[in-house]
C-alpha cells in the first residue's frame, strides 16, 4: 500500500529546501520513521545537514527517527521539525 502525503517544512528545513510544503505521492505504508526520513533525504538532499537534530511529526504527533512504524493515509501531513534555537 502507499499514500499521498503533504510534507511541511519549518524553520531551517524550509530554508534548506526552499519550500514550505510539497506533495509526496506513493509513499509506502506502513513505513519506519527512519525509512521515511531516508525517503525525504532522497527528495531533498540538503536536509542531511539536519541529520540527528530533527524530528518528524505525523498528524501532529512527534515521531523519533528510527525504527518506529508509521502508518500513513492519503492526505496525512508529515512535518519536518528542526531544533528550535533558544534565546
NULO-339577 format. One line per field, with one value per atom (N, C-alpha, C, CB): residue number from 1; residue in three letters; chain; atom name; x, y, z. Coordinates in steps of 0.1 Angstrom, whole numbers, plus 2048, in hexadecimal, padded with zeros to 3 digits. Last residue first. Glycine has a CB too. Layout:
BEGIN
resi <- [NUM, ...] .
resn <- [Ala, ...] .
chain <- [A, ...] .
name <- [CA, ...] .
px <- [X, ...] .
py <- [Y, ...] .
pz <- [Z, ...] .
//
This chain:
BEGIN
resi <- [87, 87, 87, 87, 86, 86, 86, 86, 85, 85, 85, 85, 84, 84, 84, 84, 83, 83, 83, 83, 82, 82, 82, 82, 81, 81, 81, 81, 80, 80, 80, 80, 79, 79, 79, 79, 78, 78, 78, 78, 77, 77, 77, 77, 76, 76, 76, 76, 75, 75, 75, 75, 74, 74, 74, 74, 73, 73, 73, 73, 72, 72, 72, 72, 71, 71, 71, 71, 70, 70, 70, 70, 69, 69, 69, 69, 68, 68, 68, 68, 67, 67, 67, 67, 66, 66, 66, 66, 65, 65, 65, 65, 64, 64, 64, 64, 63, 63, 63, 63, 62, 62, 62, 62, 61, 61, 61, 61, 60, 60, 60, 60, 59, 59, 59, 59, 58, 58, 58, 58, 57, 57, 57, 57, 56, 56, 56, 56, 55, 55, 55, 55, 54, 54, 54, 54, 53, 53, 53, 53, 52, 52, 52, 52, 51, 51, 51, 51, 50, 50, 50, 50, 49, 49, 49, 49, 48, 48, 48, 48, 47, 47, 47, 47, 46, 46, 46, 46, 45, 45, 45, 45, 44, 44, 44, 44, 43, 43, 43, 43, 42, 42, 42, 42, 41, 41, 41, 41, 40, 40, 40, 40, 39, 39, 39, 39, 38, 38, 38, 38, 37, 37, 37, 37, 36, 36, 36, 36, 35, 35, 35, 35, 34, 34, 34, 34, 33, 33, 33, 33, 32, 32, 32, 32, 31, 31, 31, 31, 30, 30, 30, 30, 29, 29, 29, 29, 28, 28, 28, 28, 27, 27, 27, 27, 26, 26, 26, 26, 25, 25, 25, 25, 24, 24, 24, 24, 23, 23, 23, 23, 22, 22, 22, 22, 21, 21, 21, 21, 20, 20, 20, 20, 19, 19, 19, 19, 18, 18, 18, 18, 17, 17, 17, 17, 16, 16, 16, 16, 15, 15, 15, 15, 14, 14, 14, 14, 13, 13, 13, 13, 12, 12, 12, 12, 11, 11, 11, 11, 10, 10, 10, 10, 9, 9, 9, 9, 8, 8, 8, 8, 7, 7, 7, 7, 6, 6, 6, 6, 5, 5, 5, 5, 4, 4, 4, 4, 3, 3, 3, 3, 2, 2, 2, 2, 1, 1, 1, 1] .
resn <- [Unk, Unk, Unk, Unk, Unk, Unk, Unk, Unk, Unk, Unk, Unk, Unk, Unk, Unk, Unk, Unk, Unk, Unk, Unk, Unk, Unk, Unk, Unk, Unk, Unk, Unk, Unk, Unk, Unk, Unk, Unk, Unk, Unk, Unk, Unk, Unk, Unk, Unk, Unk, Unk, Unk, Unk, Unk, Unk, Unk, Unk, Unk, Unk, Unk, Unk, Unk, Unk, Unk, Unk, Unk, Unk, Unk, Unk, Unk, Unk, Unk, Unk, Unk, Unk, Unk, Unk, Unk, Unk, Unk, Unk, Unk, Unk, Unk, Unk, Unk, Unk, Unk, Unk, Unk, Unk, Unk, Unk, Unk, Unk, Unk, Unk, Unk, Unk, Unk, Unk, Unk, Unk, Unk, Unk, Unk, Unk, Unk, Unk, Unk, Unk, Unk, Unk, Unk, Unk, Unk, Unk, Unk, Unk, Unk, Unk, Unk, Unk, Unk, Unk, Unk, Unk, Unk, Unk, Unk, Unk, Unk, Unk, Unk, Unk, Unk, Unk, Unk, Unk, Unk, Unk, Unk, Unk, Unk, Unk, Unk, Unk, Unk, Unk, Unk, Unk, Unk, Unk, Unk, Unk, Unk, Unk, Unk, Unk, Unk, Unk, Unk, Unk, Unk, Unk, Unk, Unk, Unk, Unk, Unk, Unk, Unk, Unk, Unk, Unk, Unk, Unk, Unk, Unk, Unk, Unk, Unk, Unk, Unk, Unk, Unk, Unk, Unk, Unk, Unk, Unk, Unk, Unk, Unk, Unk, Unk, Unk, Unk, Unk, Unk, Unk, Unk, Unk, Unk, Unk, Unk, Unk, Unk, Unk, Unk, Unk, Unk, Unk, Unk, Unk, Unk, Unk, Unk, Unk, Unk, Unk, Unk, Unk, Unk, Unk, Unk, Unk, Unk, Unk, Unk, Unk, Unk, Unk, Unk, Unk, Unk, Unk, Unk, Unk, Unk, Unk, Unk, Unk, Unk, Unk, Unk, Unk, Unk, Unk, Unk, Unk, Unk, Unk, Unk, Unk, Unk, Unk, Unk, Unk, Unk, Unk, Unk, Unk, Unk, Unk, Unk, Unk, Unk, Unk, Unk, Unk, Unk, Unk, Unk, Unk, Unk, Unk, Unk, Unk, Unk, Unk, Unk, Unk, Unk, Unk, Unk, Unk, Unk, Unk, Unk, Unk, Unk, Unk, Unk, Unk, Unk, Unk, Unk, Unk, Unk, Unk, Unk, Unk, Unk, Unk, Unk, Unk, Unk, Unk, Unk, Unk, Unk, Unk, Unk, Unk, Unk, Unk, Unk, Unk, Unk, Unk, Unk, Unk, Unk, Unk, Unk, Unk, Unk, Unk, Unk, Unk, Unk, Unk, Unk, Unk, Unk, Unk, Unk, Unk, Unk, Unk, Unk, Unk, Unk, Unk, Unk, Unk, Unk, Unk, Unk, Unk, Unk, Unk, Unk, Unk, Unk, Unk, Unk, Unk] .
chain <- [A, A, A, A, A, A, A, A, A, A, A, A, A, A, A, A, A, A, A, A, A, A, A, A, A, A, A, A, A, A, A, A, A, A, A, A, A, A, A, A, A, A, A, A, A, A, A, A, A, A, A, A, A, A, A, A, A, A, A, A, A, A, A, A, A, A, A, A, A, A, A, A, A, A, A, A, A, A, A, A, A, A, A, A, A, A, A, A, A, A, A, A, A, A, A, A, A, A, A, A, A, A, A, A, A, A, A, A, A, A, A, A, A, A, A, A, A, A, A, A, A, A, A, A, A, A, A, A, A, A, A, A, A, A, A, A, A, A, A, A, A, A, A, A, A, A, A, A, A, A, A, A, A, A, A, A, A, A, A, A, A, A, A, A, A, A, A, A, A, A, A, A, A, A, A, A, A, A, A, A, A, A, A, A, A, A, A, A, A, A, A, A, A, A, A, A, A, A, A, A, A, A, A, A, A, A, A, A, A, A, A, A, A, A, A, A, A, A, A, A, A, A, A, A, A, A, A, A, A, A, A, A, A, A, A, A, A, A, A, A, A, A, A, A, A, A, A, A, A, A, A, A, A, A, A, A, A, A, A, A, A, A, A, A, A, A, A, A, A, A, A, A, A, A, A, A, A, A, A, A, A, A, A, A, A, A, A, A, A, A, A, A, A, A, A, A, A, A, A, A, A, A, A, A, A, A, A, A, A, A, A, A, A, A, A, A, A, A, A, A, A, A, A, A, A, A, A, A, A, A, A, A, A, A, A, A, A, A, A, A, A, A, A, A, A, A, A, A] .
name <- [N, CA, C, CB, N, CA, C, CB, N, CA, C, CB, N, CA, C, CB, N, CA, C, CB, N, CA, C, CB, N, CA, C, CB, N, CA, C, CB, N, CA, C, CB, N, CA, C, CB, N, CA, C, CB, N, CA, C, CB, N, CA, C, CB, N, CA, C, CB, N, CA, C, CB, N, CA, C, CB, N, CA, C, CB, N, CA, C, CB, N, CA, C, CB, N, CA, C, CB, N, CA, C, CB, N, CA, C, CB, N, CA, C, CB, N, CA, C, CB, N, CA, C, CB, N, CA, C, CB, N, CA, C, CB, N, CA, C, CB, N, CA, C, CB, N, CA, C, CB, N, CA, C, CB, N, CA, C, CB, N, CA, C, CB, N, CA, C, CB, N, CA, C, CB, N, CA, C, CB, N, CA, C, CB, N, CA, C, CB, N, CA, C, CB, N, CA, C, CB, N, CA, C, CB, N, CA, C, CB, N, CA, C, CB, N, CA, C, CB, N, CA, C, CB, N, CA, C, CB, N, CA, C, CB, N, CA, C, CB, N, CA, C, CB, N, CA, C, CB, N, CA, C, CB, N, CA, C, CB, N, CA, C, CB, N, CA, C, CB, N, CA, C, CB, N, CA, C, CB, N, CA, C, CB, N, CA, C, CB, N, CA, C, CB, N, CA, C, CB, N, CA, C, CB, N, CA, C, CB, N, CA, C, CB, N, CA, C, CB, N, CA, C, CB, N, CA, C, CB, N, CA, C, CB, N, CA, C, CB, N, CA, C, CB, N, CA, C, CB, N, CA, C, CB, N, CA, C, CB, N, CA, C, CB, N, CA, C, CB, N, CA, C, CB, N, CA, C, CB, N, CA, C, CB, N, CA, C, CB, N, CA, C, CB, N, CA, C, CB, N, CA, C, CB, N, CA, C, CB, N, CA, C, CB, N, CA, C, CB, N, CA, C, CB, N, CA, C, CB, N, CA, C, CB] .
px <- [8A7, 8AD, 8A7, 8AA, 8AB, 8A7, 8AC, 8AB, 89F, 8AA, 8A5, 8B1, 892, 88F, 89B, 882, 89B, 89B, 899, 8A9, 881, 88F, 88F, 898, 86A, 86B, 87A, 861, 856, 864, 867, 86D, 836, 83E, 84C, 838, 81F, 82B, 833, 833, 7FC, 807, 813, 802, 7E8, 7EF, 7F9, 7F5, 7DD, 7D9, 7E0, 7CB, 7DA, 7DA, 7D6, 7D0, 7ED, 7E1, 7E2, 7D4, 807, 802, 7F5, 80D, 814, 80B, 805, 7FF, 835, 82B, 821, 832, 849, 841, 836, 83A, 86A, 85B, 853, 859, 885, 87D, 86E, 882, 88A, 890, 887, 892, 883, 888, 88F, 891, 865, 873, 878, 87A, 84A, 84F, 85E, 849, 82E, 83D, 841, 845, 811, 817, 826, 810, 805, 807, 80C, 7FB, 806, 7F9, 7FB, 7F0, 827, 81D, 80F, 81F, 845, 838, 82E, 833, 867, 85C, 84F, 85B, 884, 879, 86E, 873, 8A7, 89A, 890, 89A, 8C1, 8BD, 8AF, 8C6, 8C9, 8CC, 8C7, 8DA, 8CD, 8CE, 8D1, 8D8, 8CD, 8C6, 8C6, 8B7, 8DB, 8E1, 8DA, 8E0, 8C9, 8D4, 8DB, 8DE, 8BA, 8B5, 8C0, 8A8, 8C4, 8CA, 8C5, 8C6, 8B5, 8C2, 8C8, 8CC, 897, 89D, 8AA, 893, 893, 88B, 892, 87D, 8A3, 8A5, 89E, 89F, 899, 8A6, 8A9, 8B0, 880, 880, 88E, 87C, 889, 881, 881, 872, 894, 89C, 896, 8A0, 87C, 887, 890, 88F, 870, 869, 873, 85E, 882, 881, 87A, 879, 87E, 88B, 88B, 895, 864, 867, 875, 866, 859, 860, 863, 86D, 838, 846, 84C, 847, 81B, 822, 831, 821, 822, 81C, 818, 811, 835, 831, 82C, 83D, 828, 831, 82C, 830, 81C, 821, 82B, 826, 827, 81E, 824, 819, 829, 830, 826, 839, 829, 821, 82B, 816, 837, 836, 82E, 845, 83D, 837, 838, 828, 850, 848, 841, 83D, 871, 863, 85D, 861, 88C, 886, 877, 88C, 89A, 893, 88E, 887, 8A5, 8AE, 8A7, 8B1, 890, 89B, 8A3, 8A4, 881, 87B, 886, 870, 892, 88F, 888, 885, 892, 89E, 89B, 8A9, 870, 87D, 888, 880, 860, 860, 86E, 859, 84C, 85A, 859, 863, 837, 838, 846, 82D, 82A, 836, 837, 843, 80E, 814, 81F, 809, 80A, 80B, 811, 814, 7FB, 800, 7FF, 7F7, 806, 7FE, 804, 7FC, 803, 80B, 801, 813, 808, 800, 809, 7F7] .
py <- [938, 946, 94C, 94E, 91D, 923, 931, 91B, 911, 918, 91F, 922, 8F1, 8FF, 906, 902, 8D7, 8DD, 8EC, 8DA, 8D1, 8D2, 8D8, 8DB, 8BD, 8C7, 8C7, 8C4, 8B7, 8B6, 8C1, 8B7, 8A6, 8B3, 8AF, 8BB, 899, 895, 8A2, 88A, 894, 89D, 898, 8AB, 87F, 882, 88C, 875, 879, 886, 889, 887, 856, 861, 86E, 85E, 84D, 84C, 858, 84C, 838, 845, 842, 84A, 82D, 829, 837, 820, 826, 831, 82C, 83E, 818, 816, 821, 808, 820, 822, 821, 82F, 820, 814, 815, 809, 842, 835, 82A, 834, 860, 85A, 84D, 863, 864, 864, 85C, 85D, 878, 86B, 86B, 864, 88B, 889, 87B, 890, 891, 889, 887, 87B, 89C, 8A5, 89D, 8AD, 889, 88C, 893, 880, 886, 880, 882, 870, 895, 895, 890, 8A4, 88E, 88F, 88F, 882, 8A1, 897, 898, 898, 8A5, 8A8, 89D, 8A9, 89F, 8AB, 8AF, 8B7, 88B, 889, 895, 888, 8A0, 892, 892, 88A, 8B9, 8B8, 8AA, 8BC, 8B5, 8BE, 8BD, 8CC, 8A7, 89F, 8A8, 89A, 8B8, 8B5, 8AD, 8AD, 8B7, 8C1, 8BF, 8CF, 8A4, 8A0, 8AA, 89E, 89C, 8A9, 8A7, 8B1, 882, 88C, 89A, 88D, 874, 872, 87D, 864, 87D, 881, 87F, 879, 870, 87F, 884, 885, 856, 85A, 869, 855, 857, 854, 858, 845, 85C, 866, 864, 866, 843, 84F, 85B, 853, 832, 831, 83D, 824, 83B, 83C, 83B, 831, 834, 842, 845, 848, 81A, 81E, 82D, 816, 818, 81A, 81E, 826, 806, 80D, 80E, 806, 819, 818, 80A, 822, 82C, 81F, 820, 815, 847, 844, 836, 84F, 852, 844, 841, 83F, 873, 869, 85B, 86C, 890, 884, 87A, 87F, 8B3, 8A7, 89B, 8A7, 8CB, 8C5, 8B8, 8C1, 8EC, 8DE, 8D9, 8DF, 8FF, 8FE, 8F1, 90A, 8FE, 8FB, 8FC, 8ED, 8FE, 909, 907, 90A, 8EC, 8E7, 8F2, 8DE, 8FC, 8F3, 8EE, 8E7, 90A, 911, 908, 917, 8F5, 8FD, 905, 907, 8ED, 8E3, 8EB, 8D8, 903, 900, 8F6, 8F9, 907, 90D, 909, 909, 8EA, 8F5, 8FA, 8F2, 8DB, 8DE, 8EB, 8E0, 8C0, 8CE, 8D0, 8D1, 8AB, 8AD, 8BC, 8A7, 898, 8A6, 8A7, 8B1, 879, 881, 88F, 87A, 85C, 86A, 873, 86F, 83B, 846, 853, 848, 817, 824, 82F, 826, 7F4, 800, 80D, 800] .
pz <- [8E8, 8EB, 8F7, 8DF, 8D0, 8DD, 8DE, 8E9, 8B2, 8B9, 8C5, 8B0, 8B0, 8B0, 8B8, 8B8, 899, 8A6, 8A6, 8AD, 87F, 884, 892, 87B, 874, 87F, 884, 88A, 85B, 85E, 867, 851, 85B, 85D, 860, 868, 847, 84D, 84F, 845, 845, 845, 84D, 84B, 82F, 83C, 83A, 842, 817, 81D, 82A, 81F, 81C, 813, 81A, 807, 839, 831, 827, 83A, 848, 842, 83A, 839, 865, 85B, 855, 861, 870, 86D, 862, 869, 888, 87D, 87C, 87D, 892, 895, 888, 89C, 88F, 88B, 88D, 893, 887, 88B, 886, 89A, 894, 888, 88C, 87F, 8A7, 8A6, 89A, 8B3, 8A1, 89F, 89E, 892, 8AE, 8AC, 8AA, 8B7, 89D, 8A7, 8A4, 8A9, 887, 892, 89F, 896, 873, 879, 886, 87A, 87D, 874, 87A, 871, 87D, 884, 879, 889, 884, 87B, 883, 871, 88E, 891, 886, 89F, 88E, 888, 88D, 879, 88F, 896, 892, 894, 87F, 88D, 895, 88F, 863, 868, 877, 860, 857, 864, 86A, 861, 840, 84A, 857, 844, 830, 837, 842, 82D, 821, 82F, 837, 82E, 808, 811, 81F, 80C, 7F9, 7FF, 809, 7F4, 7F6, 7FA, 801, 804, 7EF, 7E8, 7EA, 7ED, 800, 7F2, 7EA, 7EE, 818, 815, 806, 81D, 818, 818, 814, 825, 81B, 80F, 80D, 810, 834, 829, 81C, 829, 843, 843, 837, 850, 83F, 83A, 839, 844, 84B, 83D, 837, 839, 866, 860, 851, 865, 86A, 86A, 864, 878, 854, 860, 85F, 863, 848, 845, 852, 83A, 83B, 845, 841, 853, 81D, 82B, 82E, 82C, 807, 80C, 81A, 80B, 7F4, 800, 805, 80B, 7DD, 7DD, 7E8, 7D0, 7DE, 7DA, 7DB, 7CB, 7F0, 7EC, 7E9, 7F8, 7EC, 7EC, 7E9, 7E1, 803, 7F6, 7F7, 7F0, 812, 811, 803, 815, 811, 81D, 81D, 81E, 804, 803, 811, 7FD, 804, 7FD, 7FC, 7EF, 814, 808, 7FF, 80C, 827, 820, 813, 828, 832, 82C, 823, 837, 83C, 831, 82A, 837, 850, 845, 839, 84A, 862, 85A, 84E, 863, 861, 865, 85C, 874, 852, 85C, 85E, 869, 83A, 83E, 847, 832, 835, 839, 83F, 844, 81D, 826, 828, 820, 818, 817, 821, 819, 807, 813, 80F, 81E, 7FC, 7F7, 804, 7EC, 801, 804, 7FE, 814, 7FB, 7FB, 7FE, 7EE, 800, 800, 800, 80C] .
//
